[in-house]
Amino acid sequence: MNNQNDTAAPQGHLGPNNSQTGPDYDPVNLMSQVFEDISMFLGPASDILLSWLLRLPSSTPAAEAAQKVLDKIVKGNSDGASEEGVKLIELLNQTATHSLKDIKLSGMDKRRGGRSARVKN
């Protein structure tokens, strides 16, 4: 039963330390908490990755942050990972190896079509 006089601090989705901020590469300690016991992680991995990406500061590139998570959090904490835990590690690896700068250099940021594609002189 919920007692309105209950003085226990509310625990959000991030657990009891949800007010404690983390480093730039894991600002709400989401990855730290997931990899605390990765064998029990039920996922979905893609939701966790998206939540983590949305919480990154705009000054922190996702590829660099993912590499730091892999080096500082995942390394040594991935033994016995659940199926969704393995997926999350793979998603982090993919994020670490792809950068927006590389995509822009390859010309993928250019608009396609437009007036010049519709109107031939």
N, CA and C atoms as an extended XYZ file, in Angstrom:
363
Properties=species:S:1:pos:R:3:atomname:S:1:resname:S:1:resid:I:1 pbc="F F F"
N         0.840       -1.178        0.000 N   MET     1
C         0.000        0.000        0.000 CA  MET     1
C         0.886        1.241        0.000 C   MET     1
N         0.452        2.232       -0.718 N   ASN     2
C         1.188        3.485       -0.767 CA  ASN     2
C         0.729        4.387        0.354 C   ASN     2
N         1.643        4.751        1.195 N   ASN     3
C         1.362        5.630        2.303 CA  ASN     3
C         1.837        7.023        1.917 C   ASN     3
N         0.966        8.014        2.003 N   GLN     4
C         1.332        9.362        1.617 CA  GLN     4
C         2.404        9.936        2.524 C   GLN     4
N         2.571        9.389        3.694 N   ASN     5
C         3.580        9.872        4.634 CA  ASN     5
C         4.916        9.183        4.431 C   ASN     5
N         5.014        8.333        3.435 N   ASP     6
C         6.247        7.611        3.160 CA  ASP     6
C         7.330        8.617        2.775 C   ASP     6
N         8.453        8.614        3.485 N   THR     7
C         9.507        9.606        3.264 CA  THR     7
C        10.640        9.067        2.409 C   THR     7
N        10.520        7.851        1.923 N   ALA     8
C        11.580        7.292        1.077 CA  ALA     8
C        11.668        8.091       -0.218 C   ALA     8
N        12.890        8.306       -0.654 N   ALA     9
C        13.104        9.058       -1.887 CA  ALA     9
C        12.578        8.255       -3.066 C   ALA     9
N        11.905        8.911       -3.991 N   PRO    10
C        11.409        8.183       -5.159 CA  PRO    10
C        12.566        7.705       -6.027 C   PRO    10
N        12.411        6.521       -6.572 N   GLN    11
C        13.435        5.963       -7.441 CA  GLN    11
C        12.903        5.958       -8.861 C   GLN    11
N        13.509        6.765       -9.703 N   GLY    12
C        13.103        6.836      -11.100 CA  GLY    12
C        13.649        5.657      -11.875 C   GLY    12
N        13.553        5.740      -13.176 N   HIS    13
C        14.001        4.647      -14.028 CA  HIS    13
C        15.508        4.454      -13.989 C   HIS    13
N        16.235        5.408      -13.452 N   LEU    14
C        17.688        5.280      -13.365 CA  LEU    14
C        18.146        4.746      -12.015 C   LEU    14
N        17.238        4.400      -11.153 N   GLY    15
C        17.610        3.820       -9.872 CA  GLY    15
C        17.834        4.875       -8.809 C   GLY    15
N        18.423        4.461       -7.686 N   PRO    16
C        18.544        5.360       -6.541 CA  PRO    16
C        19.495        6.534       -6.774 C   PRO    16
N        20.418        6.433       -7.722 N   ASN    17
C        21.370        7.515       -7.953 CA  ASN    17
C        20.995        8.341       -9.179 C   ASN    17
N        19.688        8.459       -9.449 N   ASN    18
C        19.276        9.140      -10.678 CA  ASN    18
C        19.583       10.629      -10.663 C   ASN    18
N        19.900       11.208       -9.531 N   SER    19
C        20.242       12.620       -9.493 CA  SER    19
C        21.742       12.839       -9.661 C   SER    19
N        22.507       11.795       -9.603 N   GLN    20
C        23.954       11.897       -9.737 CA  GLN    20
C        24.326       11.939      -11.219 C   GLN    20
N        25.003       12.993      -11.620 N   THR    21
C        25.396       13.106      -13.018 CA  THR    21
C        26.693       12.348      -13.248 C   THR    21
N        26.876       11.929      -14.481 N   GLY    22
C        28.061       11.178      -14.846 CA  GLY    22
C        28.962       11.988      -15.759 C   GLY    22
N        29.939       11.340      -16.332 N   PRO    23
C        30.834       12.025      -17.267 CA  PRO    23
C        30.106       12.354      -18.565 C   PRO    23
N        30.714       13.182      -19.405 N   ASP    24
C        30.075       13.597      -20.664 CA  ASP    24
C        29.675       12.416      -21.540 C   ASP    24
N        30.443       11.332      -21.503 N   TYR    25
C        30.138       10.193      -22.363 CA  TYR    25
C        29.024        9.310      -21.801 C   TYR    25
N        28.614        9.529      -20.566 N   ASP    26
C        27.502        8.802      -19.947 CA  ASP    26
C        26.841        9.720      -18.919 C   ASP    26
N        26.195       10.802      -19.385 N   PRO    27
C        25.759       11.874      -18.492 CA  PRO    27
C        24.769       11.492      -17.400 C   PRO    27
N        23.941       10.496      -17.615 N   VAL    28
C        22.994       10.086      -16.572 CA  VAL    28
C        23.326        8.696      -16.028 C   VAL    28
N        24.555        8.248      -16.293 N   ASN    29
C        25.033        6.940      -15.814 CA  ASN    29
C        24.193        5.781      -16.317 C   ASN    29
N        23.555        5.954      -17.456 N   LEU    30
C        22.701        4.903      -18.005 CA  LEU    30
C        23.513        3.664      -18.371 C   LEU    30
N        24.591        3.851      -19.099 N   MET    31
C        25.418        2.708      -19.495 CA  MET    31
C        26.077        2.061      -18.279 C   MET    31
N        26.493        2.872      -17.332 N   SER    32
C        27.094        2.319      -16.105 CA  SER    32
C        26.120        1.397      -15.389 C   SER    32
N        24.866        1.816      -15.330 N   GLN    33
C        23.866        1.013      -14.648 CA  GLN    33
C        23.525       -0.252      -15.426 C   GLN    33
N        23.444       -0.145      -16.733 N   VAL    34
C        23.130       -1.324      -17.552 CA  VAL    34
C        24.236       -2.360      -17.432 C   VAL    34
N        25.492       -1.910      -17.492 N   PHE    35
C        26.605       -2.847      -17.469 CA  PHE    35
C        27.028       -3.255      -16.064 C   PHE    35
N        26.342       -2.754      -15.064 N   GLU    36
C        26.600       -3.197      -13.696 CA  GLU    36
C        26.315       -4.694      -13.573 C   GLU    36
N        25.243       -5.156      -14.226 N   ASP    37
C        24.940       -6.588      -14.298 CA  ASP    37
C        24.335       -6.875      -15.661 C   ASP    37
N        25.178       -6.922      -16.670 N   ILE    38
C        24.731       -7.075      -18.053 CA  ILE    38
C        24.100       -8.441      -18.307 C   ILE    38
N        24.373       -9.398      -17.457 N   SER    39
C        23.768      -10.723      -17.628 CA  SER    39
C        22.263      -10.689      -17.367 C   SER    39
N        21.803       -9.701      -16.630 N   MET    40
C        20.383       -9.580      -16.302 CA  MET    40
C        19.651       -8.579      -17.200 C   MET    40
N        20.361       -7.968      -18.127 N   PHE    41
C        19.775       -6.935      -18.988 CA  PHE    41
C        18.795       -7.570      -19.964 C   PHE    41
N        17.552       -7.095      -19.935 N   LEU    42
C        16.499       -7.646      -20.785 CA  LEU    42
C        16.223       -6.814      -22.025 C   LEU    42
N        16.751       -5.595      -22.062 N   GLY    43
C        16.602       -4.767      -23.244 CA  GLY    43
C        15.291       -4.029      -23.303 C   GLY    43
N        14.920       -3.576      -24.451 N   PRO    44
C        15.583       -3.748      -25.734 CA  PRO    44
C        16.809       -2.851      -25.872 C   PRO    44
N        17.835       -3.406      -26.479 N   ALA    45
C        19.117       -2.730      -26.624 CA  ALA    45
C        18.981       -1.429      -27.409 C   ALA    45
N        18.186       -1.432      -28.458 N   SER    46
C        18.043       -0.233      -29.286 CA  SER    46
C        17.420        0.922      -28.506 C   SER    46
N        16.507        0.626      -27.598 N   ASP    47
C        15.892        1.679      -26.779 CA  ASP    47
C        16.915        2.301      -25.829 C   ASP    47
N        17.757        1.463      -25.245 N   ILE    48
C        18.783        1.967      -24.334 CA  ILE    48
C        19.775        2.831      -25.103 C   ILE    48
N        20.194        2.374      -26.276 N   LEU    49
C        21.132        3.154      -27.084 CA  LEU    49
C        20.521        4.505      -27.442 C   LEU    49
N        19.274        4.513      -27.879 N   LEU    50
C        18.619        5.759      -28.246 CA  LEU    50
C        18.502        6.699      -27.044 C   LEU    50
N        18.105        6.177      -25.901 N   SER    51
C        18.006        7.006      -24.695 CA  SER    51
C        19.356        7.607      -24.338 C   SER    51
N        20.399        6.803      -24.442 N   TRP    52
C        21.752        7.273      -24.139 CA  TRP    52
C        22.174        8.355      -25.130 C   TRP    52
N        21.930        8.126      -26.426 N   LEU    53
C        22.303        9.104      -27.451 CA  LEU    53
C        21.578       10.440      -27.244 C   LEU    53
N        20.309       10.382      -26.885 N   LEU    54
C        19.533       11.605      -26.692 CA  LEU    54
C        19.996       12.406      -25.483 C   LEU    54
N        20.639       11.758      -24.543 N   ARG    55
C        21.107       12.444      -23.337 CA  ARG    55
C        22.543       12.970      -23.444 C   ARG    55
N        23.234       12.612      -24.515 N   LEU    56
C        24.595       13.108      -24.690 CA  LEU    56
C        24.571       14.621      -24.910 C   LEU    56
N        25.530       15.335      -24.325 N   PRO    57
C        25.612       16.771      -24.607 CA  PRO    57
C        25.921       16.998      -26.086 C   PRO    57
N        25.432       18.080      -26.638 N   SER    58
C        25.650       18.347      -28.067 CA  SER    58
C        27.132       18.540      -28.390 C   SER    58
N        27.929       18.863      -27.398 N   SER    59
C        29.364       19.057      -27.622 CA  SER    59
C        30.143       17.740      -27.643 C   SER    59
N        29.476       16.633      -27.343 N   THR    60
C        30.137       15.327      -27.300 CA  THR    60
C        29.728       14.499      -28.506 C   THR    60
N        30.661       14.230      -29.431 N   PRO    61
C        30.333       13.395      -30.586 CA  PRO    61
C        29.965       11.975      -30.161 C   PRO    61
N        28.930       11.444      -30.763 N   ALA    62
C        28.433       10.115      -30.386 CA  ALA    62
C        29.499        9.039      -30.565 C   ALA    62
N        30.292        9.116      -31.636 N   ALA    63
C        31.317        8.101      -31.893 CA  ALA    63
C        32.365        8.092      -30.783 C   ALA    63
N        32.790        9.281      -30.360 N   GLU    64
C        33.781        9.366      -29.282 CA  GLU    64
C        33.199        8.877      -27.957 C   GLU    64
N        31.965        9.257      -27.681 N   ALA    65
C        31.316        8.833      -26.439 CA  ALA    65
C        31.149        7.316      -26.409 C   ALA    65
N        30.749        6.737      -27.534 N   ALA    66
C        30.572        5.281      -27.591 CA  ALA    66
C        31.904        4.569      -27.357 C   ALA    66
N        32.968        5.091      -27.937 N   GLN    67
C        34.283        4.472      -27.737 CA  GLN    67
C        34.703        4.555      -26.272 C   GLN    67
N        34.426        5.673      -25.623 N   LYS    68
C        34.755        5.811      -24.198 CA  LYS    68
C        33.932        4.848      -23.357 C   LYS    68
N        32.654        4.688      -23.690 N   VAL    69
C        31.814        3.727      -22.964 CA  VAL    69
C        32.392        2.320      -23.124 C   VAL    69
N        32.786        1.986      -24.340 N   LEU    70
C        33.366        0.656      -24.582 CA  LEU    70
C        34.657        0.468      -23.792 C   LEU    70
N        35.498        1.486      -23.755 N   ASP    71
C        36.791        1.382      -23.080 CA  ASP    71
C        36.683        1.425      -21.558 C   ASP    71
N        35.795        2.278      -21.042 N   LYS    72
C        35.756        2.515      -19.601 CA  LYS    72
C        34.662        1.766      -18.859 C   LYS    72
N        33.597        1.377      -19.553 N   ILE    73
C        32.472        0.730      -18.871 CA  ILE    73
C        32.293       -0.710      -19.329 C   ILE    73
N        32.253       -0.933      -20.620 N   VAL    74
C        31.965       -2.267      -21.147 CA  VAL    74
C        33.139       -3.208      -20.928 C   VAL    74
N        34.338       -2.723      -21.187 N   LYS    75
C        35.538       -3.552      -21.043 CA  LYS    75
C        35.619       -4.076      -19.608 C   LYS    75
N        35.617       -5.376      -19.472 N   GLY    76
C        35.673       -5.995      -18.153 CA  GLY    76
C        34.318       -6.248      -17.523 C   GLY    76
N        33.254       -5.697      -18.101 N   ASN    77
C        31.909       -5.897      -17.557 CA  ASN    77
C        30.984       -6.599      -18.538 C   ASN    77
N        31.539       -7.241      -19.558 N   SER    78
C        30.679       -7.842      -20.572 CA  SER    78
C        30.612       -9.362      -20.498 C   SER    78
N        31.303       -9.960      -19.546 N   ASP    79
C        31.264      -11.417      -19.406 CA  ASP    79
C        29.859      -11.881      -19.040 C   ASP    79
N        29.386      -12.888      -19.744 N   GLY    80
C        28.071      -13.451      -19.456 CA  GLY    80
C        26.928      -12.539      -19.859 C   GLY    80
N        27.162      -11.674      -20.828 N   ALA    81
C        26.123      -10.737      -21.261 CA  ALA    81
C        24.917      -11.484      -21.807 C   ALA    81
N        23.733      -10.963      -21.506 N   SER    82
C        22.500      -11.532      -22.042 CA  SER    82
C        22.449      -11.287      -23.550 C   SER    82
N        21.472      -11.873      -24.210 N   GLU    83
C        21.334      -11.693      -25.657 CA  GLU    83
C        21.179      -10.208      -26.008 C   GLU    83
N        20.345       -9.497      -25.262 N   GLU    84
C        20.160       -8.062      -25.504 CA  GLU    84
C        21.414       -7.288      -25.118 C   GLU    84
N        22.153       -7.767      -24.143 N   GLY    85
C        23.413       -7.140      -23.771 CA  GLY    85
C        24.438       -7.229      -24.889 C   GLY    85
N        24.493       -8.378      -25.551 N   VAL    86
C        25.384       -8.553      -26.699 CA  VAL    86
C        24.974       -7.605      -27.822 C   VAL    86
N        23.672       -7.452      -28.038 N   LYS    87
C        23.181       -6.531      -29.063 CA  LYS    87
C        23.589       -5.090      -28.737 C   LYS    87
N        23.488       -4.711      -27.461 N   LEU    88
C        23.856       -3.366      -27.050 CA  LEU    88
C        25.345       -3.115      -27.283 C   LEU    88
N        26.173       -4.100      -26.988 N   ILE    89
C        27.612       -3.965      -27.221 CA  ILE    89
C        27.884       -3.789      -28.714 C   ILE    89
N        27.188       -4.551      -29.543 N   GLU    90
C        27.352       -4.426      -30.989 CA  GLU    90
C        26.898       -3.052      -31.480 C   GLU    90
N        25.791       -2.545      -30.949 N   LEU    91
C        25.316       -1.214      -31.330 CA  LEU    91
C        26.315       -0.131      -30.913 C   LEU    91
N        26.913       -0.300      -29.740 N   LEU    92
C        27.934        0.653      -29.299 CA  LEU    92
C        29.162        0.603      -30.210 C   LEU    92
N        29.553       -0.604      -30.618 N   ASN    93
C        30.676       -0.741      -31.551 CA  ASN    93
C        30.364       -0.058      -32.881 C   ASN    93
N        29.161       -0.248      -33.385 N   GLN    94
C        28.765        0.399      -34.636 CA  GLN    94
C        28.770        1.916      -34.496 C   GLN    94
N        28.281        2.405      -33.378 N   THR    95
C        28.254        3.843      -33.134 CA  THR    95
C        29.670        4.406      -33.045 C   THR    95
N        30.558        3.659      -32.416 N   ALA    96
C        31.937        4.119      -32.242 CA  ALA    96
C        32.693        4.182      -33.560 C   ALA    96
N        32.322        3.342      -34.515 N   THR    97
C        33.081        3.295      -35.769 CA  THR    97
C        32.481        4.170      -36.873 C   THR    97
N        31.364        4.799      -36.617 N   HIS    98
C        30.737        5.666      -37.619 CA  HIS    98
C        30.656        7.081      -37.074 C   HIS    98
N        31.145        8.010      -37.845 N   SER    99
C        31.048        9.389      -37.393 CA  SER    99
C        30.375       10.240      -38.448 C   SER    99
N        29.681       11.251      -38.004 N   LEU   100
C        28.973       12.153      -38.899 CA  LEU   100
C        29.953       12.874      -39.816 C   LEU   100
N        31.147       13.158      -39.310 N   LYS   101
C        32.159       13.838      -40.113 CA  LYS   101
C        32.530       12.997      -41.333 C   LYS   101
N        32.675       11.678      -41.147 N   ASP   102
C        33.005       10.797      -42.272 CA  ASP   102
C        31.889       10.772      -43.306 C   ASP   102
N        30.659       10.807      -42.843 N   ILE   103
C        29.521       10.800      -43.757 CA  ILE   103
C        29.504       12.082      -44.576 C   ILE   103
N        29.754       13.214      -43.938 N   LYS   104
C        29.771       14.489      -44.657 CA  LYS   104
C        30.904       14.535      -45.670 C   LYS   104
N        32.054       13.970      -45.327 N   LEU   105
C        33.180       13.974      -46.250 CA  LEU   105
C        32.895       13.139      -47.495 C   LEU   105
N        32.076       12.121      -47.342 N   SER   106
C        31.780       11.259      -48.494 CA  SER   106
C        30.682       11.826      -49.387 C   SER   106
N        30.145       12.991      -49.031 N   GLY   107
C        29.132       13.637      -49.861 CA  GLY   107
C        27.714       13.221      -49.553 C   GLY   107
N        27.509       12.479      -48.491 N   MET   108
C        26.166       12.005      -48.170 CA  MET   108
C        25.273       13.109      -47.612 C   MET   108
N        25.854       14.262      -47.302 N   ASP   109
C        25.052       15.339      -46.746 CA  ASP   109
C        24.478       16.262      -47.827 C   ASP   109
N        24.792       15.993      -49.079 N   LYS   110
C        24.309       16.833      -50.166 CA  LYS   110
C        22.853       16.520      -50.467 C   LYS   110
N        22.129       17.551      -50.820 N   ARG   111
C        20.723       17.361      -51.199 CA  ARG   111
C        20.661       16.689      -52.553 C   ARG   111
N        19.697       15.856      -52.713 N   ARG   112
C        19.464       15.212      -53.998 CA  ARG   112
C        18.199       15.774      -54.597 C   ARG   112
N        18.175       15.866      -55.902 N   GLY   113
C        16.964       16.341      -56.541 CA  GLY   113
C        16.910       17.848      -56.542 C   GLY   113
N        15.782       18.375      -56.145 N   GLY   114
C        15.609       19.811      -56.170 CA  GLY   114
C        15.296       20.315      -57.553 C   GLY   114
N        15.338       21.603      -57.726 N   ARG   115
C        14.973       22.215      -58.999 CA  ARG   115
C        15.873       21.768      -60.131 C   ARG   115
N        17.167       21.684      -59.878 N   SER   116
C        18.097       21.313      -60.952 CA  SER   116
C        17.833       19.912      -61.480 C   SER   116
N        17.288       19.036      -60.684 N   ALA   117
C        16.985       17.690      -61.144 CA  ALA   117
C        15.677       17.626      -61.919 C   ALA   117
N        14.786       18.575      -61.645 N   ARG   118
C        13.481       18.579      -62.321 CA  ARG   118
C        13.479       19.379      -63.608 C   ARG   118
N        14.284       20.428      -63.662 N   VAL   119
C        14.277       21.324      -64.811 CA  VAL   119
C        15.563       21.112      -65.615 C   VAL   119
N        15.399       20.711      -66.829 N   LYS   120
C        16.555       20.526      -67.727 CA  LYS   120
C        16.579       21.684      -68.699 C   LYS   120
N        17.690       22.353      -68.855 N   ASN   121
C        17.808       23.496      -69.784 CA  ASN   121
C        18.036       23.046      -71.176 C   ASN   121
